[in-house]
Amino acid sequence: MKKGERLTLHVTSDRDDTLHVHGYDRELPLSAGTSATLTLTADRTGLFEVETHGSGLVRPFPPARAVAGQLPLFLLMIAYTLGGIGLLVA
């Protein structure tokens, strides 16, 4: 996403908790079984961790899609690794 764009997180938790967006220090109270929404403007660059205070994690995909959802990133990591090795031996 580009700096200045709006980001909206739609979250449903199976327990009462608090969602925390690091780097922005934004929090969102979560009630079990109820959808909650947090919208912010991406005015910073970098990677920012999003976690829940109670469990310490956020699962961005349902369990059935967890592996499939991570596959593109995994393949990109392999491509960068092989490209880096290729530059070292060239």
Contacts in CASP RR format, 6 or more apart in sequence:
PFRMAT RR
TARGET T0000
AUTHOR 0000-0000-0000
METHOD contacts of the structure
MODEL  1
MKKGERLTLHVTSDRDDTLHVHGYDRELPLSAGTSATLTLTADRTGLFEV
ETHGSGLVRPFPPARAVAGQLPLFLLMIAYTLGGIGLLVA
1 7 0 8 1.000
1 42 0 8 1.000
2 42 0 8 1.000
3 42 0 8 1.000
3 43 0 8 1.000
3 44 0 8 1.000
3 45 0 8 1.000
4 41 0 8 1.000
4 42 0 8 1.000
4 43 0 8 1.000
5 41 0 8 1.000
5 42 0 8 1.000
6 39 0 8 1.000
6 40 0 8 1.000
6 41 0 8 1.000
6 42 0 8 1.000
7 39 0 8 1.000
7 40 0 8 1.000
7 41 0 8 1.000
7 42 0 8 1.000
8 37 0 8 1.000
8 38 0 8 1.000
8 39 0 8 1.000
9 19 0 8 1.000
9 21 0 8 1.000
9 28 0 8 1.000
9 37 0 8 1.000
9 38 0 8 1.000
9 39 0 8 1.000
9 50 0 8 1.000
10 35 0 8 1.000
10 36 0 8 1.000
10 37 0 8 1.000
11 19 0 8 1.000
11 28 0 8 1.000
11 30 0 8 1.000
11 35 0 8 1.000
11 36 0 8 1.000
11 37 0 8 1.000
11 38 0 8 1.000
11 58 0 8 1.000
12 33 0 8 1.000
12 34 0 8 1.000
12 35 0 8 1.000
12 36 0 8 1.000
13 19 0 8 1.000
13 30 0 8 1.000
13 31 0 8 1.000
13 32 0 8 1.000
13 33 0 8 1.000
13 36 0 8 1.000
13 52 0 8 1.000
14 32 0 8 1.000
14 33 0 8 1.000
15 30 0 8 1.000
15 32 0 8 1.000
15 54 0 8 1.000
15 55 0 8 1.000
16 30 0 8 1.000
16 31 0 8 1.000
16 32 0 8 1.000
17 30 0 8 1.000
17 52 0 8 1.000
17 53 0 8 1.000
17 54 0 8 1.000
17 55 0 8 1.000
18 27 0 8 1.000
18 28 0 8 1.000
18 29 0 8 1.000
18 30 0 8 1.000
18 52 0 8 1.000
18 53 0 8 1.000
18 54 0 8 1.000
19 27 0 8 1.000
19 28 0 8 1.000
19 30 0 8 1.000
19 36 0 8 1.000
19 38 0 8 1.000
19 50 0 8 1.000
19 51 0 8 1.000
19 52 0 8 1.000
19 58 0 8 1.000
20 26 0 8 1.000
20 27 0 8 1.000
20 50 0 8 1.000
20 51 0 8 1.000
20 52 0 8 1.000
20 53 0 8 1.000
21 27 0 8 1.000
21 38 0 8 1.000
21 40 0 8 1.000
21 48 0 8 1.000
21 49 0 8 1.000
21 50 0 8 1.000
22 48 0 8 1.000
22 49 0 8 1.000
22 50 0 8 1.000
22 51 0 8 1.000
23 44 0 8 1.000
23 48 0 8 1.000
24 40 0 8 1.000
24 44 0 8 1.000
24 48 0 8 1.000
26 38 0 8 1.000
26 40 0 8 1.000
28 36 0 8 1.000
28 37 0 8 1.000
28 38 0 8 1.000
29 36 0 8 1.000
30 36 0 8 1.000
30 52 0 8 1.000
50 58 0 8 1.000
51 57 0 8 1.000
51 58 0 8 1.000
52 58 0 8 1.000
59 66 0 8 1.000
61 68 0 8 1.000
61 69 0 8 1.000
61 70 0 8 1.000
END
